[in-house]
């Protein structure tokens, strides 16, 4: 197999560098999106704690996983991979909600 550079096409090194820069920007965007999501879920956790609601909502989680699988199918992404990622995010969210619940309970008990 030849690795020759075709005349008139971009040099592979330059093209790879540009694509990698775009990927790096997307990775940074993913971090920002997750930070924003966790800021919102923190507020949800505070509301749930004050209202004495459960941190884990199995019906909502199941629906979110179905929705993400559907979106993956439409965008030709691996639905199992994305469901695993979202499930991990939701586990972290529930863990955060439990921590918030304990913090609020302690604050109410001491104050």
One Martini backbone bead per residue (centre of mass of N, CA, C, O) as a GRO file, in nm:
protein
  111
    1UNK     BB    1   0.096   0.036   0.023
    2UNK     BB    2   0.062   0.367  -0.034
    3UNK     BB    3   0.200   0.704   0.098
    4UNK     BB    4   0.136   0.901  -0.101
    5UNK     BB    5   0.111   1.226  -0.214
    6UNK     BB    6  -0.134   1.406  -0.349
    7UNK     BB    7  -0.174   1.625  -0.571
    8UNK     BB    8  -0.366   1.896  -0.424
    9UNK     BB    9  -0.356   1.783  -0.147
   10UNK     BB   10  -0.339   1.774   0.162
   11UNK     BB   11  -0.135   1.735   0.403
   12UNK     BB   12  -0.152   1.499   0.638
   13UNK     BB   13  -0.030   1.652   0.879
   14UNK     BB   14  -0.214   1.904   0.862
   15UNK     BB   15  -0.486   1.761   0.872
   16UNK     BB   16  -0.446   1.616   1.139
   17UNK     BB   17  -0.398   1.868   1.310
   18UNK     BB   18  -0.675   1.998   1.258
   19UNK     BB   19  -0.851   1.766   1.357
   20UNK     BB   20  -0.730   1.759   1.646
   21UNK     BB   21  -0.815   2.043   1.723
   22UNK     BB   22  -1.118   1.990   1.699
   23UNK     BB   23  -1.128   1.765   1.906
   24UNK     BB   24  -1.022   1.931   2.144
   25UNK     BB   25  -1.258   2.132   2.145
   26UNK     BB   26  -1.477   1.920   2.194
   27UNK     BB   27  -1.368   1.817   2.462
   28UNK     BB   28  -1.402   2.089   2.607
   29UNK     BB   29  -1.709   2.103   2.558
   30UNK     BB   30  -1.781   1.850   2.720
   31UNK     BB   31  -1.688   1.959   2.990
   32UNK     BB   32  -1.879   2.202   2.996
   33UNK     BB   33  -2.141   2.045   2.974
   34UNK     BB   34  -2.100   1.882   3.236
   35UNK     BB   35  -2.077   2.120   3.426
   36UNK     BB   36  -2.361   2.229   3.363
   37UNK     BB   37  -2.517   1.975   3.439
   38UNK     BB   38  -2.415   1.960   3.739
   39UNK     BB   39  -2.530   2.232   3.823
   40UNK     BB   40  -2.825   2.149   3.778
   41UNK     BB   41  -2.826   1.885   3.953
   42UNK     BB   42  -2.771   2.031   4.213
   43UNK     BB   43  -3.038   2.181   4.227
   44UNK     BB   44  -3.209   1.930   4.225
   45UNK     BB   45  -3.089   1.811   4.487
   46UNK     BB   46  -3.184   2.041   4.671
   47UNK     BB   47  -3.485   2.011   4.620
   48UNK     BB   48  -3.510   1.715   4.703
   49UNK     BB   49  -3.404   1.747   4.991
   50UNK     BB   50  -3.617   1.955   5.094
   51UNK     BB   51  -3.862   1.751   4.989
   52UNK     BB   52  -3.788   1.450   5.046
   53UNK     BB   53  -3.665   1.314   4.800
   54UNK     BB   54  -3.547   1.101   4.594
   55UNK     BB   55  -3.253   1.063   4.417
   56UNK     BB   56  -3.386   0.819   4.273
   57UNK     BB   57  -3.533   0.780   3.932
   58UNK     BB   58  -3.611   0.511   3.753
   59UNK     BB   59  -3.799   0.623   3.532
   60UNK     BB   60  -3.620   0.850   3.429
   61UNK     BB   61  -3.372   0.683   3.362
   62UNK     BB   62  -3.504   0.494   3.159
   63UNK     BB   63  -3.595   0.719   2.965
   64UNK     BB   64  -3.316   0.839   2.907
   65UNK     BB   65  -3.199   0.580   2.780
   66UNK     BB   66  -3.400   0.562   2.551
   67UNK     BB   67  -3.346   0.841   2.428
   68UNK     BB   68  -3.041   0.800   2.370
   69UNK     BB   69  -3.075   0.560   2.181
   70UNK     BB   70  -3.243   0.707   1.972
   71UNK     BB   71  -3.039   0.929   1.905
   72UNK     BB   72  -2.815   0.737   1.812
   73UNK     BB   73  -2.962   0.618   1.573
   74UNK     BB   74  -2.996   0.891   1.420
   75UNK     BB   75  -2.653   0.942   1.449
   76UNK     BB   76  -2.477   0.682   1.428
   77UNK     BB   77  -2.443   0.563   1.722
   78UNK     BB   78  -2.349   0.390   1.993
   79UNK     BB   79  -2.584   0.305   2.225
   80UNK     BB   80  -2.416   0.157   2.441
   81UNK     BB   81  -2.205   0.367   2.494
   82UNK     BB   82  -2.398   0.603   2.568
   83UNK     BB   83  -2.548   0.457   2.796
   84UNK     BB   84  -2.297   0.421   2.972
   85UNK     BB   85  -2.230   0.717   3.005
   86UNK     BB   86  -2.504   0.810   3.122
   87UNK     BB   87  -2.507   0.616   3.362
   88UNK     BB   88  -2.256   0.737   3.496
   89UNK     BB   89  -2.368   1.020   3.530
   90UNK     BB   90  -2.616   0.934   3.701
   91UNK     BB   91  -2.459   0.809   3.934
   92UNK     BB   92  -2.317   1.071   4.012
   93UNK     BB   93  -2.573   1.231   4.068
   94UNK     BB   94  -2.684   1.054   4.297
   95UNK     BB   95  -2.440   1.089   4.478
   96UNK     BB   96  -2.468   1.395   4.501
   97UNK     BB   97  -2.753   1.391   4.624
   98UNK     BB   98  -2.674   1.242   4.882
   99UNK     BB   99  -2.477   1.454   4.981
  100UNK     BB  100  -2.677   1.690   4.991
  101UNK     BB  101  -2.874   1.562   5.186
  102UNK     BB  102  -2.671   1.543   5.419
  103UNK     BB  103  -2.600   1.843   5.437
  104UNK     BB  104  -2.889   1.947   5.493
  105UNK     BB  105  -2.948   1.777   5.742
  106UNK     BB  106  -2.713   1.891   5.909
  107UNK     BB  107  -2.797   2.188   5.894
  108UNK     BB  108  -3.079   2.151   6.031
  109UNK     BB  109  -2.970   2.019   6.298
  110UNK     BB  110  -2.765   2.274   6.367
  111UNK     BB  111  -2.981   2.532   6.295
   0.00000   0.00000   0.00000
